[in-house]
Amino acid sequence: MKTLKTTLALATIISTAAPFLSAQDVRFRERDYFTVAAQAVTLTAVEPGREATPPAPSYAGNISGMSKAAPGGGLMNAGMAAWSVINSGAPSGSYSSTYASAIPGFAFNWGNITGWKGPKEMIYRYKVTNMLGRDVIDVKYKISFFYGGTEDYSGQTSRLSGHEAQAAGRAAGEESSEAKVHGRYITNFTVQPVSVDVKWGWHYDLTVKMSDPMNIGTKLNPVAALQASLNWIVSTTLATEGGTLTYNVDGLGNFKDLNQREKGVSDKMGPIEPLEIPAISWN
């Protein structure tokens, strides 16, 4: 009975492109319906971000109760480390309230951090076309984040030891041994579905996994950086495949699509010549 229902469903789907198919033709084309012919991820829109005040995240009033990161430019993610964006071809219920951040790992006053810009937004489109020429998966997801938030932590010498503060002051050209921190931080980094269109018999999942925040600046001028790995899975009754899309953002507003960079590097490599191994005689 299940096989009959599957055959009838496929007959209905395939007949829209090629009417009057026989049951034998339907069975013959079942493999083509469930086989990937092409897939692509393309950037469809970019919003560079402007001066803005991001909504205060949930950690704003409770930062002192969280674990502290290493002093001297140490950063922490006070948001989520992983979440689901699309689950079984439908938007996940958790994406609207999940985000990541890269902020100072010590007690601070959220209201004193100013200079935020954003949200900077990138909208990507992922499309899968089967062997029948039908777009069986067509989804858009949006990557967005606020960046550039900063505060002067004047006189916070307790964050650095005496010799560290003096060394940091000399490196910054300061006469005083009191270190002043001018950071550039990230908040409300999120990945959300914009539109999801997955055809019958196909399944698509998209999840986010965040790296630990990194400081790509200095102790006195920390620049927050985050790396997001988007893990995707496409599956049908015939096969399952998946992969990872990787993106980097930083507190200066830079966005890097590592997938495109790696593709460009590999394209320049050219074909790999086979290694010729001389014959070995065992006599």
C-alpha positions, 0 to 999 in steps of 0.5 A: 500500500505504501509503495502504491501511494508513493507511485501515485504521488510521484505520478501526480508530481511528474505528470505536471511536466510530462502528462500521460506517463505510464506507470512504468515511465513513473518508476523509471523517472523516480530515480531522476526525481530524487537525484540531484542534478545541480545545487548552488548557494548565491548571495542575493542581497546585502545591507551594509549597516548603519548607526543603530542601537541594537536591542539589549540582549538578555545577558545585559543585566546579568553579565556579572553572573557569567563565567569570566574570560581571560583578562586583557582583551578576553572575549566571551559568547554570552549567547547561543553556541548552536541552534537550528534554522530549518528542520525537515524542510520547515523553519525551526521554532527556535531561530527567532530568539537565538543569537551569538555575541562576542563581548568583553568577558568581565562585568560591564555596563551595557548602557555605556557601550555605544557606536553600534552599527547594523544590522549588517545583513547578507541574504543567501539563496540555496537551490537544488535542481533534480534530474527532471529540471525541477527546483526541489529545494529553494530556500533563503537564509539571512545572516545579520549582526551588529558590530562596532560597539565600544566603551572606554574602560579607563583606569581598569588596571585590575584587568592587567597586571602591573607589567602588562599595563605598562607594556600595553601603555608603551605599545600604544604610545601612552605615558601612563601605565593605566590601560584604556581599552577601546574594543570593537564588539559583536552582538545579536549575530543570528541566522534566520530563514527568509523563505523555505520551499521544499518539494514533496519527498525531499528533506532539508536541514540547516543548523548553526554552530558558532566558534568561541569568540576570538580577539584579532586585535590587541589587548588595548584595542580588541577586535571581536571575531566570530566564525559560524559553521552552517551545517546542511543536510539534503536527503531523500528516500534514495540518498543523503548528503551534507556539508558545511558553509563557513562565514567569518564576521568581526567587530569592524563590520567585515564579513568573509564568505570562506566558501567562496574564498576556498573555491577561488583558491581551488579554481586557480590550482588547476588539474592535479597531475597523476604521480608516476611511480616507476615499476619495482622489480622484486627479483 
